[in-house]
Amino acid sequence: MTAQNELRLLPWSGPEGKPCYLSTDDRDGYMSRLADNIEAEQLDTAAELLKQATETLGAEPTDPEDLQLLAKELTEALRDVLRVATSRGHLLEGSEPHRL
């Protein structure tokens, strides 16, 4: 098993919005692959939302309800992308030698 500081932050939340972690040495295991696939989907969704936001904000005046929905979706996507970045940053820290 991995050490406590090598737990992988998973791309979903548990009960009450608390973070979920995976403890495994097998980066090719089922849960690791599932997390990788969900992260990829989250990043794709964020890219699509960014494209939509760019088009929406560059267009004619937009309905306030549409802007509110877009802001909500962008906020959710940003949360997911930050979780992916945090998780991958921790994975990199665990795989690279520490520099002094």
ROMARLUM-428307 format. One record per residue: residue number from 1; x, y, z of N, C-alpha, C in turn. Coordinates in steps of 0.001 Angstrom, whole numbers. Example, Ala and Ser with C-alpha at 12.3 -4.5 7.8 and 13.67 -1.06 7.14 Angstrom:
// ROMARLUM-428307
R   resi       n.u       n.v       n.w      ca.u      ca.v      ca.w       c.u       c.v       c.w
R      1     13190     -5690      7800     12300     -4500      7800     13200     -3300      7800
R      2     12850     -2250      7080     13670     -1060      7140     12900        30      7870
This chain:
// ROMARLUM-428307
R   resi       n.u       n.v       n.w      ca.u      ca.v      ca.w       c.u       c.v       c.w
R      1       834     -1192         0         0         0         0       874      1250         0
R      2       294      2332      -434      1025      3593      -482      1035      4254       883
R      3      1993      5130      1063      2073      5893      2308       954      6933      2338
R      4       634      7432      3507      -454      8398      3679      -286      9600      2767
R      5       954     10081      2591      1154     11274      1765      1139     10961       270
R      6       940      9692      -103       901      9310     -1507      -501      8904     -1955
R      7     -1516      9235     -1182     -2880      8919     -1573     -3262      9738     -2798
R      8     -4030      9134     -3687     -4479      9837     -4880     -5830     10480     -4611
R      9     -5918     11774     -4873     -7186     12480     -4787     -8019     12076     -5999
R     10     -9196     11528     -5740    -10051     11074     -6832    -10886     12227     -7387
R     11    -11320     12111     -8641    -12019     13226     -9287    -13504     13321     -8944
R     12    -13890     12793     -7814    -15273     12925     -7358    -15267     13108     -5851
R     13    -16385     13587     -5337    -16515     13823     -3903    -17308     12709     -3257
R     14    -17086     12547     -1983    -17844     11584     -1207    -19031     12263      -550
R     15    -19587     11588       448    -20717     12168      1167    -20360     13556      1721
R     16    -21319     14421      1673    -21174     15783      2197    -20085     16576      1475
R     17    -19747     16175       247    -18764     16908      -535    -17320     16711      -109
R     18    -17081     15739       760    -15710     15506      1236    -14887     14810       152
R     19    -13574     15108       100    -12725     14487      -918    -12605     12977      -704
R     20    -12417     12269     -1805    -12190     10823     -1778    -10755     10561     -2221
R     21    -10130      9578     -1607     -8744      9237     -1920     -8631      7755     -2237
R     22     -7629      7416     -3038     -7342      6036     -3391     -5950      5694     -2888
R     23     -5845      4575     -2207     -4564      4083     -1727     -4263      2783     -2462
R     24     -3331      2847     -3402     -2945      1661     -4147     -1579      1875     -4780
R     25      -868       787     -4962       409       836     -5674       202       546     -7166
R     26     -1001       125     -7543     -1301      -288     -8909     -1934       852     -9691
R     27     -1122      1585    -10442     -1643      2700    -11237     -2415      2229    -12458
R     28     -2382       913    -12733     -3148       352    -13842     -4365      -418    -13345
R     29     -4656      -321    -12063     -5805     -1017    -11499     -7112      -382    -11934
R     30     -8209     -1079    -11656     -9529      -625    -12087     -9849       781    -11593
R     31     -9684      1037    -10309    -10041      2347     -9759     -9149      3453    -10313
R     32     -7873      3162    -10512     -6971      4157    -11092     -7383      4498    -12522
R     33     -7714      3468    -13302     -8156      3703    -14683     -9483      4443    -14718
R     34    -10399      4092    -13805    -11675      4786    -13724    -11452      6271    -13422
R     35    -10591      6558    -12452    -10281      7951    -12105     -9647      8671    -13293
R     36     -8725      8011    -14001     -8097      8615    -15184     -9145      8967    -16234
R     37    -10089      8057    -16475    -11130      8290    -17485    -12055      9434    -17079
R     38    -12429      9484    -15817    -13305     10563    -15359    -12573     11899    -15427
R     39    -11294     11918    -15061    -10511     13156    -15181    -10481     13630    -16626
R     40    -10268     12704    -17553    -10228     13074    -18978    -11567     13666    -19419
R     41    -12673     13067    -18967    -13994     13599    -19302    -14196     14993    -18700
R     42    -13745     15184    -17468    -13882     16487    -16827    -13083     17553    -17574
R     43    -11887     17219    -18015    -11068     18177    -18763    -11688     18478    -20122
R     44    -12248     17468    -20778    -12934     17690    -22055    -14146     18598    -21880
R     45    -14904     18362    -20812    -16074     19190    -20526    -15660     20635    -20291
R     46    -14589     20839    -19538    -14103     22192    -19265    -13681     22878    -20563
R     47    -13023     22160    -21445    -12604     22740    -22724    -13815     23141    -23568
R     48    -14834     22309    -23586    -16048     22625    -24331    -16763     23841    -23739
R     49    -16830     23902    -22409    -17464     25050    -21761    -16697     26338    -22027
R     50    -15376     26257    -22045    -14577     27438    -22352    -14869     27929    -23763
R     51    -14970     27004    -24686    -15302     27363    -26064    -16690     28009    -26126
R     52    -17655     27412    -25417    -19017     27958    -25384    -19031     29347    -24749
R     53    -18283     29522    -23672    -18244     30820    -22992    -17641     31883    -23897
R     54    -16586     31521    -24597    -15938     32466    -25508    -16923     32914    -26592
R     55    -17661     31964    -27150    -18640     32289    -28187    -19792     33112    -27611
R     56    -20271     32739    -26444    -21408     33423    -25826    -21057     34857    -25463
R     57    -19892     35047    -24870    -19502     36378    -24423    -19083     37281    -25580
R     58    -18744     36682    -26709    -18355     37469    -27875    -19522     37778    -28788
R     59    -20694     37255    -28464    -21862     37409    -29323    -22683     38633    -28907
R     60    -23826     38739    -29520    -24791     39789    -29192    -25144     39696    -27706
R     61    -25816     40686    -27181    -26229     40624    -25772    -26913     39284    -25455
R     62    -26550     38722    -24310    -27022     37400    -23925    -28025     37514    -22788
R     63    -28992     36639    -22819    -30018     36579    -21782    -29353     36339    -20421
R     64    -29728     37100    -19396    -29122     36931    -18065    -29257     35509    -17513
R     65    -30365     34834    -17827    -30531     33456    -17358    -29504     32525    -18012
R     66    -29225     32756    -19291    -28211     31957    -19982    -26826     32213    -19388
R     67    -26537     33475    -19074    -25249     33808    -18459    -25113     33180    -17076
R     68    -26206     33183    -16318    -26171     32575    -14985    -25916     31070    -15091
R     69    -26566     30390    -16022    -26342     28960    -16216    -24907     28697    -16654
R     70    -24410     29509    -17569    -23028     29356    -18031    -22047     29551    -16878
R     71    -22279     30568    -16054    -21402     30810    -14904    -21428     29625    -13935
R     72    -22586     29055    -13716    -22711     27881    -12832    -21925     26706    -13395
R     73    -22088     26433    -14695    -21382     25319    -15328    -19873     25548    -15345
R     74    -19453     26791    -15604    -18020     27101    -15582    -17444     26939    -14180
R     75    -18205     27310    -13169    -17755     27156    -11783    -17562     25684    -11445
R     76    -18509     24853    -11854    -18394     23410    -11615    -17193     22840    -12360
R     77    -16996     23264    -13601    -15868     22767    -14388    -14539     23213    -13788
R     78    -14478     24448    -13309    -13260     24941    -12675    -12936     24123    -11430
R     79    -13949     23820    -10623    -13755     22983     -9436    -13159     21627     -9836
R     80    -13714     21016    -10889    -13226     19716    -11343    -11793     19806    -11856
R     81    -11497     20834    -12635    -10149     20998    -13196     -9122     21230    -12080
R     82     -9495     22014    -11082     -8582     22229     -9950     -8321     20932     -9190
R     83     -9354     20097     -9056     -9180     18808     -8382     -8241     17910     -9202
R     84     -8409     17913    -10527     -7523     17123    -11393     -6087     17633    -11272
R     85     -5910     18948    -11306     -4560     19524    -11200     -3923     19181     -9862
R     86     -4688     19258     -8799     -4171     18911     -7472     -3776     17453     -7420
R     87     -4647     16599     -7922     -4370     15161     -7913     -3120     14832     -8722
R     88     -3037     15385     -9919     -1881     15086    -10779      -606     15695    -10219
R     89      -727     16845     -9578       442     17442     -8930       969     16550     -7824
R     90        65     15978     -7039       491     15064     -5976      1113     13807     -6554
R     91       563     13314     -7666      1138     12128     -8298      2555     12415     -8794
R     92      2756     13605     -9366      4091     13979     -9853      5080     14107     -8698
R     93      4633     14684     -7590      5507     14840     -6427      5979     13483     -5928
R     94      5085     12495     -5979      5435     11162     -5492      6324     10384     -6437
R     95      6360     10770     -7725      7140     10009     -8686      8478     10639     -9035
R     96      8677     11899     -8691      9921     12577     -9011     10822     12638     -7794
R     97     12126     12511     -8007     13043     12673     -6858     12985     14107     -6341
R     98     13108     14244     -5049     13099     15592     -4446     14428     16275     -4688
R     99     14335     17566     -5053     15552     18362     -5273     15848     19155     -4026
R    100     17101     19321     -3749     17517     20124     -2590     17971     21484     -3025
